[in-house]
Amino acid sequence: MTDSTLTMDPPGLTSNEAVVGRFAPSPTGRLQAGNIFSYLVAWIVARRAGGRMLLRIEDLDPDRSRPELADCAMRDLGSLGLTWDGAPVYQSSRLDLYRDALDQLCSIAEVDPCFCSRADRRSASAPHPGEVARYPG
């Protein structure tokens, strides 16, 4: 990245728009170079625009998520000088908010049930040549 890239305003934003960068790692493994790069880009854009940077921990998979990996990710980011604003948000602590939002959508008939397995959904998203992708549910 050149110095001029870092001083440019983010494209399409006016000075009165709030910029919020977000990084949402899943604590199922160590951060990799691509994760760090994604965080760095979001951080640079947010900071250059005078915005905020948020850290959201995607710990919704209880079988694979490990709290020590979330802690490790935060230490790794901090050791690189990559900061965030406010406390990290753990998605697992927001389940009541998601239930309330789902209940609200259900109450206005904006939700259709799906009984497809993950395998069903995966196979539907990868049709063979000549097939049309179809939702299986």
N, C-alpha and C positions, 0 to 999 in steps of 0.2 A: 504494500500500500504506500502511496506517495503522501507527502505532507499535504498536498492540495486536496487529496481525497478526504482527509480527516477534517478539513476546514469547510467543506461544502455543506450547505443545508441539505437535509433529506429531500429528495425529489417530491414535488406535489404538496408540500406542507407550507402553510403560511405561518408567520411568526406567532399568531395568536392561538394556534392549535397545540393542545397538550400531547406530547409524545410519551408513550409508555412502552418501554422495552420489557420483554418477558422471556424468561428461560425456564423450562419445565422438564428437568431431568427425571427419569424414573430410577429410583434407587435399587436397581436390580444388578448393577455392575459398576465398575469404575468409569469415570469420565474418560473419553477418548479425545484425540486431537480434533475431530469434527465437532464434538460437543463444545470444546473450548472455543473453536473458531466461531460457531454459531452464537455463543454467549458474547464473544468479543464484538462481533458485528452489531448485535442488538444493543450492547452497552455503549459502543461508540455513537451510534445513531441517537440513542436516547440522551446521552450526556451532551453531545454537540448541539442538540435542539433544546437543551435546558429542561429535559424531561426526567422521568423517573425510570428506574430499573427494578423490576420485580422478580423474585425467585419463587417459583411454585413447584413444590415437590409432588410428583405424580406417583403417589404411594397407594394406588387403588387396587393393586394386585397383591393381596395379603400373602399369597403363597410364595411370591418371588421378591417382594420388597423387603429391604432390610434397613432399619434405622441407621446402622453404622455406615452404610454406603451413602446415605443422605449427608451424614456428618462429614464423611470423607470428601464428598463433592464440594461442600461448603469450604472445607479447609483448603482443597486444591484451588478453588476460585480465589479465595482470599490470599493464598500465597502468590498468586499472579497479579494481585492488586485489583482484581475484578470484584467490585462491591455491588450491593443492591440496597434498595431503600425499604425500610421497615423490616419486620420479621418475615422469614420465609413462610409461605402458606402451604400447609400440608393438605392435599386434596381429601385425605381420609377424614379430616376434621370438619369437612363441609358437606357431609352426606345428608344432613337435615335440609340444607339449602337446596340440594339437588332433588330430594324427595318433594319438597314444597313446589319447586318449579315444575316437576313432572306432574304433580297433582293438579296444578293450575292448568297445564296444557291438556290434561285428561278432562278436566271440567269443561273446557270449551271445545272438546272433540277434535283436538289437533294432534292426536296420537293414535297410531294403529299398532296393535300388538304384533310382535314378531316371535315366532317359536323356532326360528332357524338356529342350527348349531353354528359354531364358528367355522367348522369345516364346510358347511353348506354355503355360508357367506363367502368364504375364501374361493371356493370352486366357482361360484357365480361371478366373481370379479375377474376371473382369468379364463375367458372363453377360448376355445380352440379356434384356429384360423377358419373363417367362414361362418362361425357361430355368432349370434347376437347375445351380448351380455344381458342377462335377465336377473331380476331380483327373485330369489326362490321362495319368498314368504308371502 
